[in-house]
Amino acid sequence: MNADRQVAGIGFGLLAYGMWGFFPLFFHQLSHVSPMDVLSNRAAWAFIFVGLLLSLRRQWGKVATVFRTWQHLAMLALAALLIGTNWLVFLWAVANQQVVASSLGYFLTPLVSVLLALLVLKERLNPLEWISVALALIAIANDVIALGSLPWVSLVLAGTFGTYGLVRKKLPVDSTSGLWLETLAMLPVCIIYALWQAQSGHAVFTGHDLRTTLLLACAGALTALPLIAFAAAAQRLDLASLGMLMYINPTLQFLTAVWIFGEPMQSERLLSFALIWLGLLVFSWSAWKKYRQAA
């Protein structure tokens, strides 16, 4: 029975990270729509889709409990700001052929989480974790030298997603209810943006051709489905196994950027990726040792 549970967990994990990994391919089909327009539609359709899921599962009680605590609402609003910024920068990266930079950002995310644990949670890092953080900092410094500028796409994606994970960790809200509340918090900003654009004759939610409308609607479902699969994987797998699957997403993004989109890959920047990959190996080894000791 445990073996079946493990296999099912790996299947759900592969589904979640695989879908996230192929996001550049999907959102590349919407490159003709401005990133903020895509974000607005994505938030609106995700709000509708997740609302239907909550109705089917009869889980509105979980949502109602969140409204009773203003601190939880404030933290969800912060989470919405972080994940909304993350989505917007990712969409901009896809539209502007910066998927290599976005993949680097998601490779950096686990190491950012370690750094946040040190700075915010005051956790102590073991020597292996210090080495992984140091390698990440060297990689960023090399990227600055190679590009001649700060790799802001990578840093914003890693920083917002890492901080989002920290905020969500503190919230006693399941992923489905949390996503609905986060998209609810995004809607006022999206509606204000749509009204502002309407003044210049640009329709954000309407006026698209059928194919674009269908893709925008699918974006809402695609926002929710990987999160649901991830939650199912987290229930069945230990933290070490789940952590190793996490690297599927940025690896697929990196391969998509180089092999399918044909984005240029400077030899100097390969050193940054090599340092990040080495840091992730050290980090994974440290996480595995911690897990074995706890077990």
Number of C-alpha atoms within 10 A of each C-alpha: 6 8 8 10 14 17 15 16 24 21 15 22 28 22 18 24 22 20 21 21 24 15 21 26 15 17 20 17 15 22 16 11 17 14 21 18 20 24 23 25 24 23 28 23 22 27 24 18 20 23 19 12 16 18 10 10 9 10 14 14 10 16 17 11 11 19 12 10 10 10 12 17 17 12 17 25 18 18 26 21 18 22 23 21 17 20 21 18 23 26 25 20 21 25 20 11 18 20 27 26 22 30 30 25 25 24 27 29 23 24 26 22 20 20 20 17 16 13 11 9 11 10 12 12 14 9 11 17 22 18 16 26 25 16 22 25 18 16 23 23 15 19 20 16 13 18 12 9 10 14 18 14 22 25 20 18 28 25 22 23 26 23 21 21 18 17 15 17 10 10 17 11 18 13 15 21 20 21 24 23 24 25 26 19 22 21 17 12 12 21 15 11 15 18 15 14 14 12 9 8 9 13 15 22 16 9 10 13 8 9 11 15 16 11 18 28 19 17 23 21 17 20 21 20 19 20 20 16 19 21 18 18 25 18 12 19 19 13 13 17 19 18 17 14 15 19 18 19 21 25 18 19 24 23 16 21 24 14 10 10 18 11 15 12 11 10 9 13 19 15 16 23 21 14 21 25 20 16 27 23 15 20 22 20 15 18 19 17 13 12 14 10 8 7 6
